[in-house]
Every structure is written in structure tokens, then in C-alpha cells.
């Protein structure tokens, strides 16, 4: 597509349809448009099919062969929703900790099976960390290499029982040739 000329832009709130160079048709509401980089942001119907969710798609107009404005919004768009900065900062911190934990496991020489077990446990029990090559869960359960059910040690109770079930299921999937959902 030719770059928009002077004065050409997409109004926030307008409905737009684009045909990418790969033949994919994208249609949605304009959320943002950056003239200099020729980037268009659309809010489209959710690919999950859930009515209260949306997909946000960034489109590089250099890779679009056709753009059609379905309905142009001329009035002032509504104010942007406020962001919960504290919640976003907490989410960023948690993601950073997760990535550092993964990097630690790799640098410590933990087996792939141990890394997968850690990720599987961490999905349901957030209080999960590495101590050298051992996985520590809720400061009560220690799983040492080779990360088998028999390597789960700790105070008898629901935490140990739950971790052993996760460990058993993980190993069962791995040995049957399946993949552990990470």
C-alpha cells in the first residue's frame, strides 16, 4: 500500500478493513495510528470467540495491499481507560522473576525434565523456587534430581501429596512421549 499522504490518517474509533500481502483480511476499530512508522492498531473481534474480549492487532501498512474505511469516526473519541499502574508493575515483576528463574535453571545445568517439572508445578503453586538443582515448593517440599516421585521429600501432608501427584503426572506424560503443558 502506498504510504498515506499529507493529511491522510485513520481516526481513532473508525472501522477499517485491511487486506495483508498474505491475503489475510483484518477488520476492526482503530485504536491508534502512527503516521511516521505507518503502524495501525486495530481492536478486532476475539479469536477465542468470547464476546467480551478483543484481539489487538498491530499492522505495518507497508505490508497491506488494500485498506477500506468502513465507517469514519468524526467526533472526539472517548477518553482512554485508566491503567492500574501498580497491577502492571507487579505483573512485570512476576514475569521478570519467572524468566530469571528459568535462566538460573539453565545456567545451573538442570535437566530439561527438571525444568519442565518446575514449570508445571509453578503453574499451580506460585511459591516454587530453585535451590541449586533442587526444586523447593512452599518451603515444605524438596524435589532433588533426577526429579522422580521418590525424590519428593518433605513434611507429610497435603502439600507433599499434591506435589507428588504433579510429579507423577509429569513423568507419566514425558515417558509416554507426550509433552508437559508449560
C-alpha distance (Angstrom), angle and dihedral (degrees) to the residues before:
residue distance angle dihedral
X1 . . .
X2 3.76 . .
X3 3.78 113.5 .
X4 3.79 114.2 -99.5
X5 3.78 110.7 -92.5
X6 3.80 126.3 -130.2
X7 3.79 110.4 -54.3
X8 3.82 92.8 15.0
X9 3.77 115.3 120.9
X10 3.78 142.8 132.9
X11 3.79 117.0 -103.2
X12 3.79 117.0 -131.7
X13 3.80 107.6 -106.4
X14 3.81 95.3 28.0
X15 3.80 118.9 129.7
X16 3.81 111.9 -122.2
X17 3.79 136.0 -179.6
X18 3.83 120.8 -156.9
X19 3.78 132.4 -172.8
X20 3.81 111.8 -151.9
X21 3.79 123.6 -146.8
X22 3.82 86.3 -105.5
X23 3.80 91.0 60.2
X24 3.81 95.4 -106.8
X25 3.81 115.4 142.8
X26 3.81 114.3 -143.7
X27 3.77 121.4 -173.1
X28 3.77 129.8 178.8
X29 3.77 151.4 106.3
X30 3.80 118.8 -55.9
X31 3.79 109.6 -113.4
X32 3.81 97.2 170.4
X33 3.78 141.7 -10.3
X34 3.79 127.2 -163.8
X35 3.79 110.5 -160.0
X36 3.81 97.3 -164.1
X37 3.82 97.2 51.2
X38 3.84 93.0 32.2
X39 3.81 90.3 -130.4
X40 3.79 119.0 152.9
X41 3.81 122.6 -166.6
X42 3.80 117.1 -155.2
X43 3.80 131.5 -172.4
X44 3.80 104.5 -143.1
X45 3.79 134.8 -179.3
X46 3.80 111.2 -78.4
X47 3.79 116.0 -90.0
X48 3.82 86.6 -145.0
X49 3.81 89.6 63.3
X50 3.80 93.1 -124.8
X51 3.81 108.5 141.4
X52 3.82 97.5 -143.8
X53 3.83 95.1 52.0
X54 3.80 132.3 74.5
X55 3.79 138.0 -163.4
X56 3.80 116.1 -130.2
X57 3.80 111.2 -148.1
X58 3.80 127.6 -167.9
X59 3.79 112.0 -151.0
X60 3.79 125.5 -165.7
X61 3.78 102.3 -147.9
X62 3.81 90.0 -151.7
X63 3.82 85.6 75.3
X64 3.80 97.0 46.9
X65 3.79 121.2 97.0
X66 3.80 97.7 -171.8
X67 3.82 137.0 21.8
X68 3.78 124.1 -173.6
X69 3.79 124.4 -174.9
X70 3.79 104.5 -142.4
X71 3.80 95.3 -176.2
X72 3.78 126.7 -1.2
X73 3.78 119.5 -143.5
X74 3.77 112.0 -140.4
X75 3.81 101.4 171.0
X76 3.79 123.3 82.0
X77 3.80 111.2 -80.7
X78 3.80 118.4 -116.1
X79 3.80 116.8 -93.9
X80 3.78 116.7 -86.3
X81 3.78 117.1 -97.7
X82 3.78 113.7 -104.3
X83 3.76 117.7 -106.8
X84 3.78 124.4 -130.2
X85 3.80 95.6 -127.1
X86 3.81 92.9 -175.9
X87 3.79 92.0 54.3
X88 3.82 91.4 47.0
X89 3.82 91.8 49.0
X90 3.81 90.6 49.1
X91 3.80 91.1 49.3
X92 3.82 91.1 49.4
X93 3.81 90.6 49.0
X94 3.82 91.9 50.2
X95 3.82 91.9 48.6
X96 3.80 90.6 49.1
X97 3.82 91.0 50.7
X98 3.82 90.5 49.5
X99 3.81 92.2 51.1
X100 3.82 92.3 46.4
X101 3.80 89.1 50.4
X102 3.80 90.6 52.6
X103 3.80 91.1 47.6
X104 3.80 90.6 49.5
X105 3.80 91.9 52.8
X106 3.79 91.8 51.1
X107 3.81 93.6 46.9
X108 3.83 91.4 46.8
X109 3.80 90.2 56.5
X110 3.80 96.1 -114.1
X111 3.81 112.1 170.4
X112 3.78 120.0 -107.8
X113 3.81 88.2 -113.2
X114 3.83 89.9 55.9
X115 3.81 91.7 48.3
X116 3.81 91.4 50.0
X117 3.80 91.7 48.2
X118 3.81 90.6 50.6
X119 3.82 91.6 50.6
X120 3.81 92.1 47.6
X121 3.81 93.0 50.0
X122 3.80 91.9 43.3
X123 3.82 90.8 57.8
X124 3.81 91.1 65.7
X125 3.81 102.2 22.9
X126 3.81 113.3 41.9
X127 3.81 93.1 -173.9
X128 3.78 92.2 81.5
X129 3.83 125.6 122.0
X130 3.79 144.2 160.0
X131 3.81 124.2 -104.8
X132 3.79 104.0 -174.9
X133 3.85 101.5 -57.3
X134 3.81 94.6 -23.6
X135 3.79 123.8 99.1
X136 3.81 112.1 -135.3
X137 3.81 116.0 -159.5
X138 3.83 119.7 -166.3
X139 3.83 88.6 -25.0
X140 3.85 85.8 -80.7
X141 3.81 105.9 79.9
X142 3.81 126.9 53.9
X143 3.80 120.9 -167.5
X144 3.78 113.5 -168.6
X145 3.80 130.0 -171.0
X146 3.00 132.4 -46.1
X147 3.84 81.0 38.7
X148 3.81 97.3 -137.7
X149 3.80 124.3 149.3
X150 3.82 88.3 -101.7
X151 3.82 88.9 58.4
X152 3.84 92.1 62.8
X153 3.79 107.0 103.6
X154 3.76 130.4 173.7
X155 3.75 148.0 97.8
X156 3.81 109.6 -34.7
X157 3.79 110.4 -107.2
X158 3.74 145.1 89.8
X159 3.84 94.9 -52.0
X160 3.81 93.3 55.1
X161 3.81 91.5 43.0
X162 3.81 92.2 49.5
X163 3.82 93.8 48.0
X164 3.81 91.1 48.2
X165 3.82 89.7 53.3
X166 3.81 90.8 50.9
X167 3.82 90.5 46.5
X168 3.81 92.2 48.5
X169 3.83 92.5 49.1
X170 3.81 92.4 46.7
X171 3.80 93.0 51.8
X172 3.79 92.1 43.8
X173 3.83 90.2 55.3
X174 3.80 93.3 45.3
X175 3.79 94.0 49.6
X176 3.80 92.5 47.1
X177 3.79 89.3 56.5
X178 3.79 95.0 -107.1
X179 3.73 125.3 127.0
X180 3.75 125.4 -112.6
X181 3.80 110.0 -120.3
X182 3.80 104.5 -115.1
